[in-house]
Amino acid sequence: MASQFDNNKLGHWNNLVEEYADVLGRSENRDLAQSWQNIEKMLRQLEELEDVAADSENPDDAFAAQELLERVESELLQLEQDLEIARGLNWSQFERQLFAEREQSEIEEMQELMNLWSPGTYSSVAQSIIDHAFRKRFDVLDYLRAAFNFDRTKAVRVPPVGFRYDGTARWENQNTGEYIILDDLGKIRSYGIN
């Protein structure tokens, strides 16, 4: 008997777990990660029950498999809702502003690029990026991409050695006016064009 919880559904839920890996990985969301592990156990049980039901003439075996299938689907739907809520709750107000109306793939790209940034004097990296992108009239994602793609091989470092009074170094491309400011750990503080 083929599993009623087919491979398409399982693929969807595995993709969902990958999509929410950042949420599941946070210590405050241990309960959600545990829920997913429990659901995986139930899926294995479901497969075993369906195999038994296929070889059995007892209608109770098929009924037990159907009941477990319904429970698995219900718990998966609840987990998806809980993950969505947890993601939103775990975002700061600036992250919510930053990610508003973005596709999931864009949010993931932005989060990856934000790892290259330092908050500097701001309360968070998200606040820093929002402010800098707004003042420099960039779309936030375009701003992050431009900073990431800055070519330091064509730029002059100021100061040539060491760091400025605030612990940063500025790299400036004299031809384009494009610049990037990095802290002493190599994290981006600002990017722009003069």
N, C-alpha and C positions, 0 to 999 in steps of 0.2 A: 504494500500500500504506500503510495507516495505521500509524503508529509503534506498535511493541509496548510502548514505554515511554510509556504514555498520559498525557494531560493531568492526570488525577487524581494519578498518581504524581509527576509533575513539580510539581504544585501542593503536594503534601505536602512535597516536599523544599525547595521555595522557602519554605514556611512554616517549615520546620525551620531554614533559614538565618536567617530573620528572628528566630525564637525564640532562636537562639544568637548573635545579632549581637554581644552584649557579649563573648562568649567569642572569637569570630572577630576582633574588633577589637583584642584585646590583643596586644602585640608578641610575647609569649612563645608565642602560638598562630599565628604566621605560617604554620607548616607546615599547619595545618588549613585556613586560608583558601586556601592554594595548592592543597590537595587538592580543595576545592570548585571552584576555577577549572579544574583539570584535568578534573574530572568534567563540568563544563559543556562543555568542548571535546569530550569523548567523546560527549556527548549530541548535539552538532551533527554529529559524524562519523557517529553512529548514524543520524541522520535521512538523511544523504546516502547511506549504505550501503543503507538500506532502500529509498530511491528507486531506486537502481541495481538492487537485487535484484528490485524489482517489475517493472522493464523488461527483466530479463535471464532467459535460459533456463538460465544456468549455475548449478547448485546450489551451487557454491562461494561465490557472492555472498550467497545466503541464509544459508549456514553462517557466513560472516564476520560478517554482521549479528547473527545469534543469539549468536555468541561475544562480540561487543562488548556486546550487551545484558546478558548474564550478568555480564560484567566490571563494567559500570556499576552494576548492582544490587548486586553484592558490595561494590564500593568505597563506595557510598552507605550501605550497612548498617554498614560499618566506620567511616565518617565519623561517623555518628550515635552509635555507641558511644564513639568518641574525644571527640566534643563533650560528651557526658554526663560522661565522666571528667574532662575539662578543666574543665568548669563546677564540679564538686565540688572539684577540686584547687585551683582559683583562689579558692575561698571560704575565708575565715578560719574558725577554730573557732567564732567568735561568729556569723558569717553562716550556717554550717551549722546552728547551734542556732536561729537566727532563722527560717530558711527550712524547717526540718524539717516534714514532713507538710503543706506548703502546696501549693496548686494553682499551676501556672505563672503564671496571670494574677495571683494574689496576690503571688507573688515579684516579678513585674515592677512591680506597683504599689508594693510595699514599697521596691524599689530606687530607683524614681523619687522617692518621698517621702524616702528617706534622703539624697538629694542636697541636701536643704534643711537638713540637720543638720551640726553641728560635733561632733567627738569630745570637745571640752572637755578635761577632765582624764583621760578614758578613753583606752585604747590604740586604740580604733576607734569609729566611729559605731555599729556593730552592738552592741558591748559597752555603750555608753551607753544605747542604746534598750532593750536587754534589761533592764538594771538599773533604769532609770527606770520602765518599764512594769510590772516585777515589784513594785517598791516601792509603786507607786501603784495596784496591782491592776487593771491593764488587760490585755486581750489586746493583743499587740504591734501587730497591724494596726490595731485600733481606736484604739490610742494614737497611732500615726502619723497616722491620719486626723483625729483630734480636734485634734492639734497643727496640722495643715495648715489646718483649718477655723476656727482661733481668729480671732475678729473683733477686730482691734486698734482699730477705730473706736469700740468701746464700752468701751475699756480706758484706764486711766491709766498713764502711763509713769513709772517710778521708776528713776533720777532723771529729772526733767522734761527736762533737757538733759545731754549728756555721758554718761559711763558709770560704773558702780560700780567699786570697787577691782580687781575681777577682769576688767574689760573687757567687762562685760555690762550690759544694760538689762532691766528686768523690766516687763512689761505685765500689768496686773491688772484684771479686770472686777470691780468692787466689788459688783455685784448677785449674781453667780453664784459668786464666789470663784475663778473660773478664771483661770489665769495662764500666761504663756509667757516664757521667758528667752531673749534673743537676744544673740549676740556682736556685736562692733563691725563685722562684715561682714554682719550680718543673718541669720546661720545660727542655727538653733534649738539651744539647749543643754539646755533642759528644758521640760516642760509639765506642768501638773497642776491640781488643784482643791483649794483650802484647805478 
